[in-house]
Amino acid sequence: MVHGNPTWSFYYRNLIVELRKTHRCIAPDHVGMGLSDKPPDSGYPYTLQARIDDLTALLATLQLAQPLTLVVHDWGGMIGMAWATQHPQLIGKLVILNTAAFPLPPSKPFPWQLRLTRTWLGALLVRGFNMFSWTATHAAMTRNSMPAAVRGGYTAPYDSWTNRIATLRFVQDIPLAAGQPGFDIVRATAAKLGLFAATPTYVGWGGQDFVFDDHFLAEWRRYFPHALVNYLADAGHYVLEDAASELVPAICAFVREG
């Protein structure tokens, strides 16, 4: 289970509670996120390639039983699917939750909120006031209101300027065009998605996501026309949080099937 930004493995807790009854669940925190170490720039590159390398090293060390079910959300989709295209023989099933593994669709403008985050002002707001994580706990759920205790769980790891480094670096590292760091990885990953044309795939999609919206879902449908799509029109970006009562049993059934 590969999380994105600004979440951490906490995002998958409800799914893990149910799925662990029949499956081993691995939900790492990226470096700088959740309960992982949060080194300064001098101690870690905070790039897409580094994230993929981390996941590769972890899974090689764990030597998990195969085939695996890969669950991805947000930027975890780019990280997880990049790894998967390099190890397609290990993948048994895919679970895709409001994410991408391909360049920004031509019809989708880059959201102004993310553009702001990549400026000096955005950097100040994110690292000085935890804007990215705090805002997400209010805006990323649209079907339900996030309880205060859960909001506290999401924001707890990012309690200082130092500990918010990754929530900023993730946004700054998003590659949007050729020549930018990481764009070659995005393009290469998209080119290899056909490796999973016959892989059982479940897509759980919140329709109220202002970033990973219907433009991205249309791309997933194009790459994976065989996928089982559960479109939750009133759910937000934190779809597994917002629609847990529907998605958790549905994903568990999908993973356990066969």
C-alpha positions as CSV (number, residue, x, y, z in Angstrom):
1,M,0.0,0.0,0.0
2,V,1.7,3.1,-1.2
3,H,0.5,6.5,0.1
4,G,0.9,9.9,-1.4
5,N,1.2,13.5,-0.1
6,P,0.4,14.8,2.5
7,T,-0.9,11.5,4.0
8,W,1.0,8.6,5.4
9,S,0.2,4.9,6.1
10,F,-2.5,6.2,8.5
11,Y,-4.6,6.6,5.3
12,Y,-4.8,2.9,4.9
13,R,-5.7,2.0,8.5
14,N,-9.3,1.0,7.9
15,L,-8.5,-1.2,5.0
16,I,-5.6,-2.8,6.9
17,V,-7.9,-3.7,9.9
18,E,-10.1,-5.7,7.6
19,L,-7.6,-7.1,5.1
20,R,-5.1,-8.3,7.6
21,K,-7.6,-11.0,8.6
22,T,-6.6,-12.8,5.4
23,H,-3.6,-11.1,3.9
24,R,-0.3,-9.6,5.0
25,C,-0.4,-5.8,4.6
26,I,2.7,-3.7,4.0
27,A,2.1,0.1,4.3
28,P,5.4,2.0,4.5
29,D,5.8,5.7,5.2
30,H,7.9,7.5,2.7
31,V,11.0,9.2,4.0
32,G,10.0,12.5,5.5
33,M,6.4,11.3,5.9
34,G,4.4,9.8,8.7
35,L,6.6,8.0,11.3
36,S,9.6,7.8,9.0
37,D,12.8,9.9,9.6
38,K,12.6,13.4,8.2
39,P,16.1,14.3,7.2
40,P,17.1,17.7,5.7
41,D,17.9,18.1,2.0
42,S,21.5,17.3,2.7
43,G,20.5,13.9,3.9
44,Y,18.0,12.8,1.3
45,P,17.2,13.9,-2.3
46,Y,13.3,14.0,-2.0
47,T,12.9,13.0,-5.7
48,L,10.6,10.6,-7.5
49,Q,13.6,8.4,-8.3
50,A,14.6,8.3,-4.7
51,R,11.0,7.2,-3.7
52,I,11.1,4.4,-6.3
53,D,14.5,3.3,-5.1
54,D,13.2,3.2,-1.6
55,L,10.2,1.0,-2.5
56,T,12.4,-1.2,-4.6
57,A,14.9,-1.7,-1.7
58,L,12.1,-2.4,0.8
59,L,10.3,-5.0,-1.3
60,A,13.6,-6.7,-2.2
61,T,14.4,-6.9,1.5
62,L,11.0,-8.2,2.5
63,Q,11.0,-10.9,-0.2
64,L,7.2,-11.1,-0.1
65,A,5.2,-14.0,-1.3
66,Q,4.0,-13.5,-4.8
67,P,1.9,-12.4,-6.6
68,L,1.3,-9.1,-4.9
69,T,-1.6,-6.8,-4.8
70,L,-0.4,-3.2,-5.2
71,V,-2.7,-0.5,-3.7
72,V,-1.9,3.1,-4.6
73,H,-3.2,6.6,-3.9
74,D,-2.2,10.1,-4.9
75,W,1.5,10.4,-5.7
76,G,1.8,6.8,-4.4
77,G,0.4,5.8,-7.8
78,M,3.4,7.3,-9.7
79,I,5.8,5.7,-7.3
80,G,4.1,2.3,-7.0
81,M,3.4,2.0,-10.7
82,A,6.9,3.0,-11.7
83,W,8.1,0.2,-9.5
84,A,5.5,-2.2,-10.9
85,T,6.5,-1.6,-14.5
86,Q,10.0,-2.6,-13.5
87,H,8.7,-5.8,-11.8
88,P,5.5,-6.8,-13.7
89,Q,6.0,-10.4,-12.9
90,L,5.4,-9.7,-9.2
91,I,2.0,-8.0,-9.7
92,G,-1.2,-10.1,-9.3
93,K,-3.8,-7.3,-8.8
94,L,-4.0,-3.5,-8.8
95,V,-6.1,-1.2,-6.6
96,I,-6.1,2.4,-7.8
97,L,-7.4,5.2,-5.7
98,N,-7.5,8.8,-7.1
99,T,-4.0,8.8,-8.5
100,A,-1.9,8.9,-11.7
101,A,0.9,7.1,-13.4
102,F,1.2,9.2,-16.5
103,P,1.7,12.8,-17.5
104,L,-0.9,15.5,-16.7
105,P,-3.7,15.0,-19.2
106,P,-3.7,17.7,-21.9
107,S,-7.2,18.7,-21.0
108,K,-6.4,19.2,-17.3
109,P,-4.9,22.5,-16.1
110,F,-2.4,22.2,-13.3
111,P,-4.4,23.4,-10.2
112,W,-3.6,26.9,-9.0
113,Q,-3.4,25.6,-5.4
114,L,-0.4,23.4,-6.4
115,R,1.1,26.2,-8.4
116,L,0.9,28.4,-5.3
117,T,2.6,25.7,-3.2
118,R,5.6,25.7,-5.6
119,T,6.3,29.5,-4.9
120,W,8.2,31.1,-2.0
121,L,4.9,32.0,-0.4
122,G,3.6,28.5,-0.7
123,A,6.8,27.2,0.8
124,L,6.3,29.5,3.8
125,L,2.7,28.5,4.2
126,V,3.4,24.8,4.0
127,R,6.5,24.6,6.2
128,G,5.6,27.5,8.6
129,F,1.8,26.8,9.0
130,N,1.3,23.2,7.8
131,M,-1.0,24.5,5.1
132,F,-0.8,21.5,2.8
133,S,-1.7,18.8,5.4
134,W,-4.1,20.9,7.4
135,T,-6.0,22.1,4.3
136,A,-6.3,18.5,3.0
137,T,-8.0,17.3,6.1
138,H,-10.8,19.8,5.4
139,A,-10.9,19.8,1.6
140,A,-10.2,16.2,0.7
141,M,-13.4,14.8,2.1
142,T,-16.7,16.0,0.6
143,R,-19.2,13.3,1.4
144,N,-18.4,13.4,5.1
145,S,-16.7,15.7,7.6
146,M,-13.5,14.4,8.9
147,P,-13.6,14.0,12.7
148,A,-11.2,16.1,14.7
149,A,-9.4,13.0,16.1
150,V,-8.8,11.8,12.5
151,R,-7.6,15.2,11.4
152,G,-5.2,15.1,14.3
153,G,-3.9,11.7,13.1
154,Y,-3.2,13.0,9.6
155,T,-1.4,16.2,10.7
156,A,0.4,14.8,13.8
157,P,3.7,13.9,12.0
158,Y,4.0,17.4,10.5
159,D,4.3,19.4,13.6
160,S,7.3,21.6,12.9
161,W,9.1,23.4,10.1
162,T,11.7,20.6,10.0
163,N,9.1,17.8,9.9
164,R,7.1,19.4,7.0
165,I,10.0,19.2,4.5
166,A,8.5,16.3,2.5
167,T,5.0,17.7,2.2
168,L,6.6,20.7,0.3
169,R,9.3,18.7,-1.6
170,F,6.7,16.3,-3.0
171,V,4.8,19.2,-4.6
172,Q,8.0,20.9,-5.8
173,D,9.1,17.7,-7.4
174,I,6.0,17.1,-9.6
175,P,7.3,16.9,-13.2
176,L,5.0,18.7,-15.6
177,A,7.1,18.9,-18.9
178,A,9.9,17.3,-20.7
179,G,13.3,18.3,-19.3
180,Q,12.1,18.6,-15.7
181,P,13.5,16.1,-13.2
182,G,11.4,12.9,-13.1
183,F,9.4,13.5,-16.3
184,D,11.3,10.8,-18.1
185,I,10.2,8.4,-15.4
186,V,6.6,9.5,-15.7
187,R,6.6,9.1,-19.5
188,A,8.4,5.7,-19.3
189,T,5.9,4.4,-16.7
190,A,3.0,5.4,-18.8
191,A,4.5,3.7,-21.9
192,K,4.6,0.4,-19.9
193,L,1.2,0.4,-18.4
194,G,0.1,-2.0,-21.1
195,L,2.0,-4.7,-19.2
196,F,-1.0,-4.8,-17.0
197,A,-3.7,-5.0,-19.7
198,A,-4.8,-8.4,-18.3
199,T,-4.1,-7.7,-14.6
200,P,-7.2,-7.7,-12.4
201,T,-7.7,-4.0,-11.5
202,Y,-10.0,-2.2,-9.2
203,V,-10.4,1.6,-9.4
204,G,-12.1,3.4,-6.5
205,W,-12.6,7.0,-7.5
206,G,-13.9,10.1,-5.7
207,G,-15.6,12.4,-8.1
208,Q,-15.0,15.6,-6.1
209,D,-11.2,15.5,-6.3
210,F,-10.0,18.9,-7.7
211,V,-6.6,17.4,-8.6
212,F,-7.1,13.8,-9.6
213,D,-10.4,14.5,-11.2
214,D,-12.4,12.9,-14.1
215,H,-9.6,13.9,-16.6
216,F,-7.4,11.4,-14.8
217,L,-10.1,8.8,-14.5
218,A,-10.6,9.0,-18.2
219,E,-6.9,8.2,-18.7
220,W,-7.1,5.2,-16.4
221,R,-10.1,3.9,-18.4
222,R,-8.1,4.3,-21.6
223,Y,-5.1,2.5,-20.2
224,F,-7.1,-0.2,-18.3
225,P,-10.4,-0.6,-20.1
226,H,-10.8,-4.0,-18.3
227,A,-10.7,-2.4,-14.8
228,L,-13.6,-2.6,-12.4
229,V,-14.4,1.1,-11.7
230,N,-16.3,2.2,-8.6
231,Y,-17.1,5.8,-9.2
232,L,-18.2,7.6,-6.0
233,A,-19.5,10.9,-7.3
234,D,-19.8,12.7,-4.0
235,A,-16.5,11.5,-2.4
236,G,-13.3,13.6,-2.3
237,H,-9.6,13.0,-2.8
238,Y,-9.3,11.0,0.4
239,V,-11.7,8.6,-1.1
240,L,-10.7,5.7,1.1
241,E,-11.5,7.9,4.1
242,D,-14.6,9.5,2.7
243,A,-16.2,6.3,1.4
244,A,-14.7,3.7,3.8
245,S,-18.0,2.0,4.4
246,E,-18.3,1.2,0.7
247,L,-14.7,0.9,-0.4
248,V,-13.2,-1.2,2.4
249,P,-15.5,-4.2,1.9
250,A,-15.4,-3.9,-1.9
251,I,-11.6,-3.8,-2.0
252,C,-11.3,-6.7,0.4
253,A,-13.7,-8.8,-1.7
254,F,-11.7,-7.9,-4.8
255,V,-8.4,-8.8,-3.2
256,R,-9.7,-12.1,-1.8
257,E,-11.5,-13.2,-5.0
258,G,-9.8,-16.1,-6.7
